[in-house]
């Protein structure tokens, strides 16, 4: 059995009164984004990216729109160092992009970091040391004052070297393991660093308050952020940043609530890559804002290409139900869901709607490069008539009457159920064609000629089981006259219950599609469809198909 007595909350709540953020219901403005894929994400890969792969990933991040990119821990490995030097020496850093490098508050590491970053057009020197109770007691065996001394010594060296080396440097400090640190102590350490760095409004400093390990529910972290927002010195010269990990599975909530509580910047990775359960997912955060009508300032309009590049260079797999990006996140297999989506799509078209309100789908898949036919309505044994009908209409133009959709639905579901697989749009089309379209055996109408005598008189040449017969009959219209002729010649008893038609193509040579539902003497119903460039012929083919389905 599991023993819960081993565990207890390890976080440090702030005093009451630091929760004004709860009055806000959504984020109104995108934060500054910093991608840490190439550092935090890369160090978490089973096989870290090569130089060429890191360069490709960097170019993708720039294309997406990241203006701050943490490119590595250059003192950690030769590849990290070489990557940074390549970016600088080959002028690969756009003017509006700032690179960021990470260093511990250790003398030799700070010095090697400046050696790696010299000549960068604009760079953030991100230095850190751990401040949590667990780290102080178990790892460093140091007091609060001694831990703060590590931070301030690091700050002094960073400031000194920034004046000695060529480059345009900005600064970031992180009290690592912030979530396991007494918040007033974390503020004390950060303020001591700020006193050394002396930020100004035109050269602000980033104070990053990381969720190094998720230890609380997200609202506790938000309260901690608001406390820091109210107690950090030089507040008009400080950018509060957040760097959530996902140990409790609530990294996105931590980031969103932190922004409500005063955080102005988010460090994140594409698709939540990172140590252990990962960093907060940049895609989910940005698209959540987008779904509320807020421009996230990141461009995910070609999500399939971003996903393919990410999977190739990181060798990671994007889970099929990863929000917005997974292969199945827009997929609806359930019949009721498919029906609602199909009706929502029709409503948008009929009313010329711009605002997205379609049931079950929070954003328009087209906005991120996904398609309705392959991504939204997916057909298996759980699918319903609405979805199956939508697939036919969306992909091939067939707009079946509702009751006919139901009849097709049963056939499609039966095929999927017995084959134990999902069906493609083409497979649905083939089932429709085989079961309902232009069926000409055992009965066929070879010719039909019409005259307006006593209504509509039809002279019909039939072929039934290989035998031809010419019959003349009268009806209220052409199709009714043909139907009466067939009944007269064969002795069949049915009446035309449903008839509809529409154009399949555009132009003078467009095909027409017709659908016929017949009710027979024993109250059974059969369906047929017909296509032809002549609307009358299409109707006759649909009638014959429905008869042949008895």
ABEGO torsion letter per residue (X at the ends): XBBAAABBBABBBBBBGBAAAAABABBABBBBBBBAAABAAAAABABBBBAAAAAAAAAAAAAAGBABBBAEBAAABAAAAAAAAAAAAAGABBAABBBBBBBBBBAAAAAAAAAAABGBABBBBBBBBBABAAAAAAAAGBBAAAAAAAAAAAAAAAAAAAAABBEBBBBBBBBBGAAABBAAAAAAAAAAAAAAAGBBAABBBBBBBBBABBABBAAAAAAAAAAAAAABBGAAABBBBBBBBAAAGAAAAAAAAAAAAGBABBBBBBGGBEBEAEBBBAAAAAAAAAAAGBBAGBBAABAAAAAAAAAAAAGBBBBAABBGABAAAABBABAAAAAAAAAAAAAAAAAGBABBABBGBABBAAAAGBBAAAAABBBBAABBAAAAAAAAAAAAGBBBBAAAAAAAAAAAAAAAAAAGBBBBAAAAAAAAAAAABGBAOABBBABBBBBBBGEBBBBBBBBBGGBBBBBBBBBABAAAAAAAAAAAAAGBBBBBABBBBBBABBEAABBBBBBBBBBBAAGBBBBBBBBBABAAAAAAAAAAAAAAAX
